[in-house]
C-alpha cells in the first residue's frame, strides 16, 4: 500500500511540504501534498503543548498563496418556440 501511494505521488508530481515530524513520537503522520509548489508558503509546525488544544499531533500551519476570482454567469439565450 505504501509503495502504491508513493508511486502515485511520483506519478502526479506531488511534493510534501511539511518539513519534519508531526507526531510527538517523532513520526510524520500529516501530509501537505501538491503538484503546484507556488501555492503554499510559510509552512510551520509547532509542538502540541504550545497550542490551545491538547493533542499528540503537532499543529500544522500554512498560507495558501492563491487569488480566486468569483465566477461570472454565462449569458443565456432564450429560445421561444410556437
C-alpha positions as CSV (number, residue, x, y, z in Angstrom):
1,X,0.0,0.0,0.0
2,X,2.8,2.4,0.8
3,X,4.6,1.7,-2.4
4,X,1.3,2.3,-4.4
5,X,0.9,5.6,-2.5
6,X,4.5,6.7,-3.1
7,X,4.4,5.8,-6.8
8,X,1.1,7.6,-7.2
9,X,2.6,10.7,-5.6
10,X,5.6,10.5,-8.0
11,X,3.3,9.9,-11.0
12,X,1.4,13.1,-10.3
13,X,4.5,15.1,-9.3
14,X,3.3,15.7,-5.7
15,X,5.7,17.2,-3.3
16,X,5.5,17.0,0.5
17,X,5.7,20.4,2.2
18,X,5.7,19.6,5.9
19,X,9.4,19.8,6.9
20,X,9.6,17.5,9.9
21,X,7.8,15.2,12.3
22,X,4.1,15.8,13.0
23,X,3.7,13.5,16.0
24,X,5.2,13.6,19.4
25,X,6.7,10.2,18.9
26,X,8.8,11.6,16.1
27,X,7.0,10.3,13.1
28,X,5.4,12.1,10.2
29,X,1.7,11.4,10.1
30,X,0.3,14.5,8.4
31,X,0.8,15.4,4.8
32,X,0.5,18.5,2.8
33,X,0.9,17.5,-0.9
34,X,0.6,19.5,-4.0
35,X,1.9,19.4,-7.6
36,X,1.8,23.2,-7.7
37,X,4.6,24.3,-5.4
38,X,4.0,28.0,-5.7
39,X,0.6,27.7,-3.9
40,X,1.9,27.1,-0.4
41,X,4.1,29.4,1.7
42,X,5.1,29.7,5.3
43,X,4.6,26.0,6.3
44,X,5.2,25.8,10.0
45,X,4.8,23.0,12.6
46,X,4.6,23.6,16.3
47,X,4.7,21.2,19.2
48,X,1.2,20.4,20.5
49,X,2.0,21.7,24.0
50,X,2.5,25.2,22.5
51,X,-1.1,25.2,21.1
52,X,-4.5,25.7,22.7
53,X,-5.8,22.1,22.4
54,X,-4.1,19.0,23.9
55,X,-3.1,16.6,21.2
56,X,-0.3,14.1,20.3
57,X,-0.1,15.7,16.8
58,X,1.8,18.9,16.0
59,X,0.0,21.9,14.8
60,X,0.5,22.5,11.1
61,X,0.0,26.0,9.7
62,X,0.4,27.2,6.2
63,X,-0.6,30.0,3.8
64,X,-2.3,29.4,0.5
65,X,-0.9,31.9,-2.0
66,X,-3.8,31.9,-4.4
67,X,-6.1,34.7,-5.5
68,X,-9.5,33.4,-6.6
69,X,-12.0,35.3,-8.8
70,X,-15.7,34.9,-8.4
71,X,-17.1,33.1,-11.4
72,X,-19.3,35.2,-13.6
73,X,-22.5,33.8,-15.0
74,X,-22.6,33.0,-18.7
75,X,-25.2,34.8,-20.8
76,X,-28.2,32.7,-21.6
77,X,-30.2,33.0,-24.8
78,X,-33.9,32.5,-24.5
79,X,-35.4,30.5,-27.4
80,X,-39.2,30.6,-27.7
81,X,-41.0,28.0,-29.8
82,X,-44.5,28.5,-31.1
